[in-house]
Amino acid sequence: MICIGIVGMSPGNAHPYSWSAIINGSFDGKEIAEIGYPAVSAYLRANRDTLGIPGAKVTHVWTQDLAISESIAKSSKIPHLAEKLEDMVGEVDAVILARDDPEYHVAMAKPFLDARIPVFIDKPLAFNQDDLDYFAGEVAAGKFLMSCSSMRYSQECRTVKTELGALGKIHLVTAVGKKDWKKYGVHLLEALFSTLDDPVPLWVQHVGETNKDTVVMEFEGGIKASIHLFSDICGTFQLSFFGSDGWRMADIRNSYSMFRDNMIEFVRSVEEGASRLDFGKTYRIIQTVIGAQTSLENGGIVVPLKK
């Protein structure tokens, strides 16, 4: 049995609840709804028959607030509350850092990486080059680190991916979503990159403004993409792929499915002793996130991306 520790929580991010429930196979819908996540309770209830990942259990939880830790533990029958996150070292076989505020990721991941405990870090892995370089150095030193947006495992995008061959040469991808670039740009990029089988980005440029983010970029082979994240619009995450012979749209709605597949991939990675997701793919996506922010902060300059 793989014993997993959950570390989190950040405002508005219910992943410690949903991911623990998906792995442990149990949840307290009332607790999750009352804490402020009724949609999570609803999709867990709708998918109750597929909850649980064989061979793994979330056995420990730590957050910055004991009351939150107790709530997460109650919601998914997690037996142990850690007083300090370092207390999990020696007690768990792997850790899920389920916070999506990247400025805390280095400090919170370091005790586990130093102890060579496999770590999954919620998106975005980093939001500055120094932090990204730190994680790249840890991976180069043989540490086990996996990080991505769960949209890499979106069923809607995987359906489109099976149909790309019928579209002819792909020329353009447009991606639209709600919320901010810092935390949600990585969602659209992960879906875009993975559907195209992770091409190499050449440059990125932010041509919008804060909370009305419009980002353009180009990949090797000539595919261009435009990404739009507006804080005040209504809608789901959507990506459209335009080829010389046809087009397809991915309208991403099934959060549960992609979360479950993401957790399954992490558990499989721990079982196999190495991340099944090549860190180079993660690096290029986060490099693009950072590059777009650099462009915004410098008047919309074109930022070349290193291969």
Phi and psi restraints in degrees (value plus and minus 20) as a CYANA .aco file:
   2 ILE   PHI    -105.1   -65.1
   2 ILE   PSI      98.3   138.3
   3 CYS   PHI    -111.6   -71.6
   3 CYS   PSI     104.0   144.0
   4 ILE   PHI    -135.8   -95.8
   4 ILE   PSI     118.7   158.7
   5 GLY   PHI    -123.5   -83.5
   5 GLY   PSI     117.3   157.3
   6 ILE   PHI    -121.9   -81.9
   6 ILE   PSI     107.8   147.8
   7 VAL   PHI    -139.1   -99.1
   7 VAL   PSI     105.3   145.3
   8 GLY   PHI     148.0   188.0
   8 GLY   PSI     141.1   181.1
   9 MET   PHI    -175.2  -135.2
   9 MET   PSI     132.5   172.5
  10 SER   PHI    -135.4   -95.4
  10 SER   PSI     133.3   173.3
  11 PRO   PHI     -76.3   -36.3
  11 PRO   PSI     112.7   152.7
  12 GLY   PHI      59.0    99.0
  12 GLY   PSI     -17.1    22.9
  13 ASN   PHI    -133.3   -93.3
  13 ASN   PSI      90.4   130.4
  14 ALA   PHI    -111.9   -71.9
  14 ALA   PSI     -11.0    29.0
  15 HIS   PHI     -77.3   -37.3
  15 HIS   PSI     -57.3   -17.3
  16 PRO   PHI     -77.6   -37.6
  16 PRO   PSI     -54.5   -14.5
  17 TYR   PHI     -94.3   -54.3
  17 TYR   PSI     -73.8   -33.8
  18 SER   PHI     -87.7   -47.7
  18 SER   PSI     -63.5   -23.5
  19 TRP   PHI     -88.2   -48.2
  19 TRP   PSI     -57.6   -17.6
  20 SER   PHI     -83.5   -43.5
  20 SER   PSI     -61.1   -21.1
  21 ALA   PHI     -85.8   -45.8
  21 ALA   PSI     -61.5   -21.5
  22 ILE   PHI     -82.2   -42.2
  22 ILE   PSI     -61.5   -21.5
  23 ILE   PHI     -94.9   -54.9
  23 ILE   PSI     -65.8   -25.8
  24 ASN   PHI    -101.2   -61.2
  24 ASN   PSI     -39.1     0.9
  25 GLY   PHI      60.7   100.7
  25 GLY   PSI      -6.2    33.8
  26 SER   PHI    -165.3  -125.3
  26 SER   PSI     131.7   171.7
  27 PHE   PHI    -176.8  -136.8
  27 PHE   PSI     134.1   174.1
  28 ASP   PHI    -126.6   -86.6
  28 ASP   PSI      76.4   116.4
  29 GLY   PHI     -80.5   -40.5
  29 GLY   PSI     -56.6   -16.6
  30 LYS   PHI     -86.1   -46.1
  30 LYS   PSI     -63.9   -23.9
  31 GLU   PHI     -80.9   -40.9
  31 GLU   PSI     -65.0   -25.0
  32 ILE   PHI     -86.9   -46.9
  32 ILE   PSI     -60.0   -20.0
  33 ALA   PHI     -87.0   -47.0
  33 ALA   PSI     -62.4   -22.4
  34 GLU   PHI     -89.9   -49.9
  34 GLU   PSI     -46.8    -6.8
  35 ILE   PHI     -96.5   -56.5
  35 ILE   PSI     -31.6     8.4
  36 GLY   PHI     101.3   141.3
  36 GLY   PSI      -5.9    34.1
  37 TYR   PHI    -149.4  -109.4
  37 TYR   PSI      43.2    83.2
  38 PRO   PHI     -83.2   -43.2
  38 PRO   PSI     -50.5   -10.5
  39 ALA   PHI     -85.9   -45.9
  39 ALA   PSI     -56.4   -16.4
  40 VAL   PHI     -85.4   -45.4
  40 VAL   PSI     -64.9   -24.9
  41 SER   PHI     -78.2   -38.2
  41 SER   PSI     -60.1   -20.1
  42 ALA   PHI     -85.8   -45.8
  42 ALA   PSI     -65.3   -25.3
  43 TYR   PHI     -95.5   -55.5
  43 TYR   PSI     -46.9    -6.9
  44 LEU   PHI     -87.7   -47.7
  44 LEU   PSI     -60.6   -20.6
  45 ARG   PHI     -84.4   -44.4
  45 ARG   PSI     -61.6   -21.6
  46 ALA   PHI     -86.8   -46.8
  46 ALA   PSI     -45.2    -5.2
  47 ASN   PHI    -134.2   -94.2
  47 ASN   PSI       5.6    45.6
  48 ARG   PHI     -74.0   -34.0
  48 ARG   PSI     -54.1   -14.1
  49 ASP   PHI     -92.6   -52.6
  49 ASP   PSI     -33.6     6.4
  50 THR   PHI    -130.7   -90.7
  50 THR   PSI     -14.1    25.9
  51 LEU   PHI     -89.3   -49.3
  51 LEU   PSI     130.3   170.3
  52 GLY   PHI      81.2   121.2
  52 GLY   PSI     112.6   152.6
  53 ILE   PHI    -137.6   -97.6
  53 ILE   PSI      93.8   133.8
  54 PRO   PHI     -78.1   -38.1
  54 PRO   PSI     119.2   159.2
  55 GLY   PHI      65.5   105.5
  55 GLY   PSI     -16.0    24.0
  56 ALA   PHI    -162.5  -122.5
  56 ALA   PSI     127.1   167.1
  57 LYS   PHI    -166.3  -126.3
  57 LYS   PSI     119.9   159.9
  58 VAL   PHI    -100.5   -60.5
  58 VAL   PSI      94.3   134.3
  59 THR   PHI    -130.0   -90.0
  59 THR   PSI     -37.2     2.8
  60 HIS   PHI    -156.2  -116.2
  60 HIS   PSI     128.2   168.2
  61 VAL   PHI    -160.7  -120.7
  61 VAL   PSI     120.3   160.3
  62 TRP   PHI    -157.7  -117.7
  62 TRP   PSI     112.7   152.7
  63 THR   PHI    -153.9  -113.9
  63 THR   PSI     154.8   194.8
  64 GLN   PHI     -94.1   -54.1
  64 GLN   PSI     -24.5    15.5
  65 ASP   PHI    -155.6  -115.6
  65 ASP   PSI      99.8   139.8
  66 LEU   PHI     -79.1   -39.1
  66 LEU   PSI     -57.3   -17.3
  67 ALA   PHI     -83.4   -43.4
  67 ALA   PSI     -58.9   -18.9
  68 ILE   PHI     -87.4   -47.4
  68 ILE   PSI     -62.8   -22.8
  69 SER   PHI     -78.0   -38.0
  69 SER   PSI     -64.1   -24.1
  70 GLU   PHI     -83.0   -43.0
  70 GLU   PSI     -58.3   -18.3
  71 SER   PHI     -86.3   -46.3
  71 SER   PSI     -65.1   -25.1
  72 ILE   PHI     -82.7   -42.7
  72 ILE   PSI     -64.1   -24.1
  73 ALA   PHI     -80.5   -40.5
  73 ALA   PSI     -63.0   -23.0
  74 LYS   PHI     -84.3   -44.3
  74 LYS   PSI     -59.5   -19.5
  75 SER   PHI     -87.8   -47.8
  75 SER   PSI     -49.1    -9.1
  76 SER   PHI    -148.9  -108.9
  76 SER   PSI      -1.6    38.4
  77 LYS   PHI      36.6    76.6
  77 LYS   PSI      31.8    71.8
  78 ILE   PHI    -109.9   -69.9
  78 ILE   PSI     100.3   140.3
  79 PRO   PHI     -96.6   -56.6
  79 PRO   PSI     -44.5    -4.5
  80 HIS   PHI    -142.9  -102.9
  80 HIS   PSI     110.9   150.9
  81 LEU   PHI    -123.4   -83.4
  81 LEU   PSI     105.7   145.7
  82 ALA   PHI    -109.6   -69.6
  82 ALA   PSI     114.7   154.7
  83 GLU   PHI     -95.0   -55.0
  83 GLU   PSI     -54.1   -14.1
  84 LYS   PHI    -151.2  -111.2
  84 LYS   PSI     128.6   168.6
  85 LEU   PHI     -83.7   -43.7
  85 LEU   PSI     -50.7   -10.7
  86 GLU   PHI     -84.4   -44.4
  86 GLU   PSI     -40.5    -0.5
  87 ASP   PHI     -84.6   -44.6
  87 ASP   PSI     -38.2     1.8
  88 MET   PHI     -94.4   -54.4
  88 MET   PSI     -43.4    -3.4
  89 VAL   PHI     -79.6   -39.6
  89 VAL   PSI     106.6   146.6
  90 GLY   PHI      69.5   109.5
  90 GLY   PSI     -30.1     9.9
  91 GLU   PHI    -129.2   -89.2
  91 GLU   PSI     -42.3    -2.3
  92 VAL   PHI    -144.3  -104.3
  92 VAL   PSI     139.2   179.2
  93 ASP   PHI    -114.3   -74.3
  93 ASP   PSI     -37.2     2.8
  94 ALA   PHI    -181.3  -141.3
  94 ALA   PSI     140.9   180.9
  95 VAL   PHI    -153.6  -113.6
  95 VAL   PSI     119.9   159.9
  96 ILE   PHI    -131.6   -91.6
  96 ILE   PSI      93.3   133.3
  97 LEU   PHI    -108.5   -68.5
  97 LEU   PSI      78.5   118.5
  98 ALA   PHI    -117.6   -77.6
  98 ALA   PSI       8.1    48.1
  99 ARG   PHI    -118.0   -78.0
  99 ARG   PSI     123.0   163.0
 100 ASP   PHI    -129.2   -89.2
 100 ASP   PSI       1.3    41.3
 101 ASP   PHI    -123.6   -83.6
 101 ASP   PSI      80.8   120.8
 102 PRO   PHI     -84.9   -44.9
 102 PRO   PSI     -39.3     0.7
 103 GLU   PHI     -85.7   -45.7
 103 GLU   PSI     -35.7     4.3
 104 TYR   PHI    -120.5   -80.5
 104 TYR   PSI     -25.6    14.4
 105 HIS   PHI     -86.0   -46.0
 105 HIS   PSI     -62.4   -22.4
 106 VAL   PHI     -81.7   -41.7
 106 VAL   PSI     -70.8   -30.8
 107 ALA   PHI     -82.6   -42.6
 107 ALA   PSI     -58.9   -18.9
 108 MET   PHI     -99.8   -59.8
 108 MET   PSI     -49.1    -9.1
 109 ALA   PHI    -102.5   -62.5
 109 ALA   PSI     -46.9    -6.9
 110 LYS   PHI     -75.7   -35.7
 110 LYS   PSI     -66.7   -26.7
 111 PRO   PHI     -77.7   -37.7
 111 PRO   PSI     -54.1   -14.1
 112 PHE   PHI    -101.7   -61.7
 112 PHE   PSI     -59.5   -19.5
 113 LEU   PHI     -84.1   -44.1
 113 LEU   PSI     -61.0   -21.0
 114 ASP   PHI     -80.6   -40.6
 114 ASP   PSI     -53.8   -13.8
 115 ALA   PHI    -108.9   -68.9
 115 ALA   PSI     -15.2    24.8
 116 ARG   PHI      37.5    77.5
 116 ARG   PSI      20.9    60.9
 117 ILE   PHI    -115.6   -75.6
 117 ILE   PSI     108.8   148.8
 118 PRO   PHI     -76.6   -36.6
 118 PRO   PSI     115.0   155.0
 119 VAL   PHI    -149.1  -109.1
 119 VAL   PSI     112.1   152.1
 120 PHE   PHI    -126.2   -86.2
 120 PHE   PSI     109.7   149.7
 121 ILE   PHI    -135.3   -95.3
 121 ILE   PSI     107.6   147.6
 122 ASP   PHI     -82.2   -42.2
 122 ASP   PSI     136.4   176.4
 123 LYS   PHI     -90.9   -50.9
 123 LYS   PSI     135.9   175.9
 124 PRO   PHI     -97.3   -57.3
 124 PRO   PSI     123.4   163.4
 125 LEU   PHI     -75.0   -35.0
 125 LEU   PSI     -63.5   -23.5
 126 ALA   PHI    -171.5  -131.5
 126 ALA   PSI     142.7   182.7
 127 PHE   PHI    -152.3  -112.3
 127 PHE   PSI      -7.0    33.0
 128 ASN   PHI    -166.9  -126.9
 128 ASN   PSI     138.7   178.7
 129 GLN   PHI     -87.5   -47.5
 129 GLN   PSI     -54.4   -14.4
 130 ASP   PHI     -80.7   -40.7
 130 ASP   PSI     -65.7   -25.7
 131 ASP   PHI     -86.0   -46.0
 131 ASP   PSI     -60.6   -20.6
 132 LEU   PHI     -83.0   -43.0
 132 LEU   PSI     -60.8   -20.8
 133 ASP   PHI     -85.8   -45.8
 133 ASP   PSI     -55.4   -15.4
 134 TYR   PHI     -79.9   -39.9
 134 TYR   PSI     -69.3   -29.3
 135 PHE   PHI     -85.3   -45.3
 135 PHE   PSI     -58.3   -18.3
 136 ALA   PHI     -81.7   -41.7
 136 ALA   PSI     -59.2   -19.2
 137 GLY   PHI     -84.9   -44.9
 137 GLY   PSI     -58.3   -18.3
 138 GLU   PHI     -84.8   -44.8
 138 GLU   PSI     -62.1   -22.1
 139 VAL   PHI     -84.6   -44.6
 139 VAL   PSI     -62.0   -22.0
 140 ALA   PHI     -82.0   -42.0
 140 ALA   PSI     -48.0    -8.0
 141 ALA   PHI    -104.4   -64.4
 141 ALA   PSI     -15.0    25.0
 142 GLY   PHI      73.2   113.2
 142 GLY   PSI     -11.0    29.0
 143 LYS   PHI     -95.6   -55.6
 143 LYS   PSI     131.2   171.2
 144 PHE   PHI    -111.7   -71.7
 144 PHE   PSI      91.0   131.0
 145 LEU   PHI    -158.2  -118.2
 145 LEU   PSI     108.5   148.5
 146 MET   PHI    -148.5  -108.5
 146 MET   PSI     117.0   157.0
 147 SER   PHI    -174.5  -134.5
 147 SER   PSI     117.7   157.7
 148 CYS   PHI    -191.9  -151.9
 148 CYS   PSI     147.4   187.4
 149 SER   PHI    -101.7   -61.7
 149 SER   PSI     122.5   162.5
 150 SER   PHI     -83.9   -43.9
 150 SER   PSI     -32.7     7.3
 151 MET   PHI     -85.2   -45.2
 151 MET   PSI     -34.9     5.1
 152 ARG   PHI     -77.0   -37.0
 152 ARG   PSI     -48.3    -8.3
 153 TYR   PHI    -128.1   -88.1
 153 TYR   PSI      -2.5    37.5
 154 SER   PHI     -80.3   -40.3
 154 SER   PSI     107.7   147.7
 155 GLN   PHI     -86.8   -46.8
 155 GLN   PSI     -53.2   -13.2
 156 GLU   PHI     -84.3   -44.3
 156 GLU   PSI     -61.5   -21.5
 157 CYS   PHI     -91.2   -51.2
 157 CYS   PSI     -55.1   -15.1
 158 ARG   PHI     -87.5   -47.5
 158 ARG   PSI     -52.6   -12.6
 159 THR   PHI     -83.9   -43.9
 159 THR   PSI     -66.1   -26.1
 160 VAL   PHI     -81.9   -41.9
 160 VAL   PSI     -59.5   -19.5
 161 LYS   PHI     -79.2   -39.2
 161 LYS   PSI     -55.7   -15.7
 162 THR   PHI     -89.8   -49.8
 162 THR   PSI     -38.7     1.3
 163 GLU   PHI    -124.5   -84.5
 163 GLU   PSI     -21.0    19.0
 164 LEU   PHI     -80.8   -40.8
 164 LEU   PSI     -54.0   -14.0
 165 GLY   PHI     -80.2   -40.2
 165 GLY   PSI     -45.5    -5.5
 166 ALA   PHI    -103.6   -63.6
 166 ALA   PSI     -26.4    13.6
 167 LEU   PHI    -112.1   -72.1
 167 LEU   PSI     -24.3    15.7
 168 GLY   PHI      55.6    95.6
 168 GLY   PSI    -179.5  -139.5
 169 LYS   PHI     -86.9   -46.9
 169 LYS   PSI     107.5   147.5
 170 ILE   PHI    -100.2   -60.2
 170 ILE   PSI     108.9   148.9
 171 HIS   PHI    -129.7   -89.7
 171 HIS   PSI     -53.9   -13.9
 172 LEU   PHI    -167.1  -127.1
 172 LEU   PSI     121.1   161.1
 173 VAL   PHI    -148.0  -108.0
 173 VAL   PSI     111.9   151.9
 174 THR   PHI    -134.8   -94.8
 174 THR   PSI     121.1   161.1
 175 ALA   PHI    -155.5  -115.5
 175 ALA   PSI     113.6   153.6
 176 VAL   PHI    -153.7  -113.7
 176 VAL   PSI     118.5   158.5
 177 GLY   PHI    -179.9  -139.9
 177 GLY   PSI     155.8   195.8
 178 LYS   PHI    -124.1   -84.1
 178 LYS   PSI     136.3   176.3
 179 LYS   PHI      74.4   114.4
 179 LYS   PSI    -179.0  -139.0
 180 ASP   PHI    -124.9   -84.9
 180 ASP   PSI     140.6   180.6
 181 TRP   PHI     -86.0   -46.0
 181 TRP   PSI     -61.1   -21.1
 182 LYS   PHI     -76.2   -36.2
 182 LYS   PSI     -67.4   -27.4
 183 LYS   PHI    -121.4   -81.4
 183 LYS   PSI     -42.1    -2.1
 184 TYR   PHI    -136.8   -96.8
 184 TYR   PSI     -31.8     8.2
 185 GLY   PHI     -78.4   -38.4
 185 GLY   PSI     -58.0   -18.0
 186 VAL   PHI     -83.0   -43.0
 186 VAL   PSI     -50.3   -10.3
 187 HIS   PHI     -79.5   -39.5
 187 HIS   PSI     -73.5   -33.5
 188 LEU   PHI     -87.7   -47.7
 188 LEU   PSI     -57.2   -17.2
 189 LEU   PHI     -85.3   -45.3
 189 LEU   PSI     -62.7   -22.7
 190 GLU   PHI     -81.2   -41.2
 190 GLU   PSI     -64.5   -24.5
 191 ALA   PHI     -84.6   -44.6
 191 ALA   PSI     -62.3   -22.3
 192 LEU   PHI     -85.0   -45.0
 192 LEU   PSI     -73.1   -33.1
 193 PHE   PHI     -79.1   -39.1
 193 PHE   PSI     -69.5   -29.5
 194 SER   PHI     -87.1   -47.1
 194 SER   PSI     -55.7   -15.7
 195 THR   PHI     -86.1   -46.1
 195 THR   PSI     -53.5   -13.5
 196 LEU   PHI    -107.2   -67.2
 196 LEU   PSI     -11.4    28.6
 197 ASP   PHI      46.9    86.9
 197 ASP   PSI      18.2    58.2
 198 ASP   PHI      35.5    75.5
 198 ASP   PSI      43.6    83.6
 199 PRO   PHI     -91.2   -51.2
 199 PRO   PSI     145.2   185.2
 200 VAL   PHI    -106.9   -66.9
 200 VAL   PSI     102.7   142.7
 201 PRO   PHI     -97.7   -57.7
 201 PRO   PSI     123.9   163.9
 202 LEU   PHI    -120.8   -80.8
 202 LEU   PSI     -62.5   -22.5
 203 TRP   PHI    -176.6  -136.6
 203 TRP   PSI     141.7   181.7
 204 VAL   PHI    -162.4  -122.4
 204 VAL   PSI     128.2   168.2
 205 GLN   PHI    -165.0  -125.0
 205 GLN   PSI     110.8   150.8
 206 HIS   PHI    -114.8   -74.8
 206 HIS   PSI      95.8   135.8
 207 VAL   PHI    -133.1   -93.1
 207 VAL   PSI      -6.5    33.5
 208 GLY   PHI    -130.2   -90.2
 208 GLY   PSI    -159.5  -119.5
 209 GLU   PHI    -168.6  -128.6
 209 GLU   PSI     149.6   189.6
 210 THR   PHI     -79.0   -39.0
 210 THR   PSI     112.5   152.5
 211 ASN   PHI      51.9    91.9
 211 ASN   PSI     -23.5    16.5
 212 LYS   PHI    -155.1  -115.1
 212 LYS   PSI      45.2    85.2
 213 ASP   PHI     -99.9   -59.9
 213 ASP   PSI     106.3   146.3
 214 THR   PHI    -148.5  -108.5
 214 THR   PSI      98.5   138.5
 215 VAL   PHI    -143.1  -103.1
 215 VAL   PSI     113.1   153.1
 216 VAL   PHI    -138.4   -98.4
 216 VAL   PSI     132.7   172.7
 217 MET   PHI    -179.7  -139.7
 217 MET   PSI     146.7   186.7
 218 GLU   PHI    -155.4  -115.4
 218 GLU   PSI     124.7   164.7
 219 PHE   PHI    -127.9   -87.9
 219 PHE   PSI     141.3   181.3
 220 GLU   PHI     -75.3   -35.3
 220 GLU   PSI     119.7   159.7
 221 GLY   PHI      74.8   114.8
 221 GLY   PSI     -29.4    10.6
 222 GLY   PHI      77.0   117.0
 222 GLY   PSI     -24.7    15.3
 223 ILE   PHI     -85.7   -45.7
 223 ILE   PSI     111.7   151.7
 224 LYS   PHI    -130.6   -90.6
 224 LYS   PSI     132.0   172.0
 225 ALA   PHI    -158.9  -118.9
 225 ALA   PSI     127.3   167.3
 226 SER   PHI    -146.4  -106.4
 226 SER   PSI     113.7   153.7
 227 ILE   PHI    -141.8  -101.8
 227 ILE   PSI     111.8   151.8
 228 HIS   PHI    -148.2  -108.2
 228 HIS   PSI     100.7   140.7
 229 LEU   PHI    -146.3  -106.3
 229 LEU   PSI      93.0   133.0
 230 PHE   PHI    -138.1   -98.1
 230 PHE   PSI     111.4   151.4
 231 SER   PHI     -91.5   -51.5
 231 SER   PSI     -43.7    -3.7
 232 ASP   PHI    -128.7   -88.7
 232 ASP   PSI      -6.2    33.8
 233 ILE   PHI    -116.5   -76.5
 233 ILE   PSI     143.1   183.1
 234 CYS   PHI    -127.5   -87.5
 234 CYS   PSI     121.9   161.9
 235 GLY   PHI     127.3   167.3
 235 GLY   PSI     155.3   195.3
 236 THR   PHI    -116.6   -76.6
 236 THR   PSI    -198.0  -158.0
 237 PHE   PHI    -103.0   -63.0
 237 PHE   PSI     105.0   145.0
 238 GLN   PHI    -151.7  -111.7
 238 GLN   PSI     118.9   158.9
 239 LEU   PHI    -150.2  -110.2
 239 LEU   PSI     115.0   155.0
 240 SER   PHI    -140.0  -100.0
 240 SER   PSI     113.3   153.3
 241 PHE   PHI    -135.4   -95.4
 241 PHE   PSI     100.5   140.5
 242 PHE   PHI    -133.3   -93.3
 242 PHE   PSI     100.9   140.9
 243 GLY   PHI    -135.6   -95.6
 243 GLY   PSI    -199.6  -159.6
 244 SER   PHI     -92.2   -52.2
 244 SER   PSI     -40.3    -0.3
 245 ASP   PHI    -138.5   -98.5
 245 ASP   PSI     -21.5    18.5
 246 GLY   PHI     151.6   191.6
 246 GLY   PSI     158.9   198.9
 247 TRP   PHI    -166.1  -126.1
 247 TRP   PSI     138.7   178.7
 248 ARG   PHI    -161.5  -121.5
 248 ARG   PSI     131.8   171.8
 249 MET   PHI    -142.1  -102.1
 249 MET   PSI     117.7   157.7
 250 ALA   PHI    -126.5   -86.5
 250 ALA   PSI      95.4   135.4
 251 ASP   PHI    -125.7   -85.7
 251 ASP   PSI      78.9   118.9
 252 ILE   PHI    -102.3   -62.3
 252 ILE   PSI      94.5   134.5
 253 ARG   PHI    -149.6  -109.6
 253 ARG   PSI     -44.4    -4.4
 254 ASN   PHI    -109.6   -69.6
 254 ASN   PSI      62.1   102.1
 255 SER   PHI     -83.6   -43.6
 255 SER   PSI     -61.4   -21.4
 256 TYR   PHI     -77.9   -37.9
 256 TYR   PSI     -66.8   -26.8
 257 SER   PHI     -79.4   -39.4
 257 SER   PSI     -65.0   -25.0
 258 MET   PHI     -92.8   -52.8
 258 MET   PSI     -53.4   -13.4
 259 PHE   PHI     -84.0   -44.0
 259 PHE   PSI     -64.1   -24.1
 260 ARG   PHI     -83.9   -43.9
 260 ARG   PSI     -65.9   -25.9
 261 ASP   PHI     -84.4   -44.4
 261 ASP   PSI     -55.4   -15.4
 262 ASN   PHI     -82.3   -42.3
 262 ASN   PSI     -66.5   -26.5
 263 MET   PHI     -86.9   -46.9
 263 MET   PSI     -56.8   -16.8
 264 ILE   PHI     -81.9   -41.9
 264 ILE   PSI     -62.7   -22.7
 265 GLU   PHI     -84.6   -44.6
 265 GLU   PSI     -57.0   -17.0
 266 PHE   PHI     -86.6   -46.6
 266 PHE   PSI     -65.9   -25.9
 267 VAL   PHI     -81.5   -41.5
 267 VAL   PSI     -63.1   -23.1
 268 ARG   PHI     -81.5   -41.5
 268 ARG   PSI     -58.3   -18.3
 269 SER   PHI     -82.6   -42.6
 269 SER   PSI     -63.9   -23.9
 270 VAL   PHI     -82.7   -42.7
 270 VAL   PSI     -62.3   -22.3
 271 GLU   PHI     -80.6   -40.6
 271 GLU   PSI     -56.4   -16.4
 272 GLU   PHI    -107.7   -67.7
 272 GLU   PSI     -30.8     9.2
 273 GLY   PHI      67.1   107.1
 273 GLY   PSI     -12.6    27.4
 274 ALA   PHI    -180.2  -140.2
 274 ALA   PSI     131.8   171.8
 275 SER   PHI     -84.0   -44.0
 275 SER   PSI     112.4   152.4
 276 ARG   PHI     -98.7   -58.7
 276 ARG   PSI     -29.7    10.3
 277 LEU   PHI    -123.0   -83.0
 277 LEU   PSI      95.9   135.9
 278 ASP   PHI     -78.2   -38.2
 278 ASP   PSI     104.5   144.5
 279 PHE   PHI     -82.0   -42.0
 279 PHE   PSI     -46.2    -6.2
 280 GLY   PHI     -78.5   -38.5
 280 GLY   PSI     -54.8   -14.8
 281 LYS   PHI     -86.6   -46.6
 281 LYS   PSI     -64.2   -24.2
 282 THR   PHI     -82.6   -42.6
 282 THR   PSI     -63.3   -23.3
 283 TYR   PHI     -78.2   -38.2
 283 TYR   PSI     -65.9   -25.9
 284 ARG   PHI     -86.1   -46.1
 284 ARG   PSI     -55.9   -15.9
 285 ILE   PHI     -87.7   -47.7
 285 ILE   PSI     -67.8   -27.8
 286 ILE   PHI     -87.2   -47.2
 286 ILE   PSI     -55.3   -15.3
 287 GLN   PHI     -79.4   -39.4
 287 GLN   PSI     -57.1   -17.1
 288 THR   PHI     -90.2   -50.2
 288 THR   PSI     -61.4   -21.4
 289 VAL   PHI     -76.6   -36.6
 289 VAL   PSI     -69.0   -29.0
 290 ILE   PHI     -86.5   -46.5
 290 ILE   PSI     -60.4   -20.4
 291 GLY   PHI     -81.8   -41.8
 291 GLY   PSI     -60.5   -20.5
 292 ALA   PHI     -85.1   -45.1
 292 ALA   PSI     -60.2   -20.2
 293 GLN   PHI     -85.4   -45.4
 293 GLN   PSI     -60.2   -20.2
 294 THR   PHI     -80.2   -40.2
 294 THR   PSI     -61.0   -21.0
 295 SER   PHI     -81.7   -41.7
 295 SER   PSI     -66.3   -26.3
 296 LEU   PHI     -78.4   -38.4
 296 LEU   PSI     -64.3   -24.3
 297 GLU   PHI     -94.0   -54.0
 297 GLU   PSI     -28.9    11.1
 298 ASN   PHI    -144.3  -104.3
 298 ASN   PSI      17.8    57.8
 299 GLY   PHI      53.4    93.4
 299 GLY   PSI       0.9    40.9
 300 GLY   PHI      63.7   103.7
 300 GLY   PSI       9.1    49.1
 301 ILE   PHI     -88.9   -48.9
 301 ILE   PSI     136.8   176.8
 302 VAL   PHI     -98.8   -58.8
 302 VAL   PSI     107.5   147.5
 303 VAL   PHI    -128.7   -88.7
 303 VAL   PSI      91.5   131.5
 304 PRO   PHI     -86.2   -46.2
 304 PRO   PSI     125.2   165.2
 305 LEU   PHI    -131.8   -91.8
 305 LEU   PSI     110.1   150.1
 306 LYS   PHI     -91.0   -51.0
 306 LYS   PSI     120.8   160.8
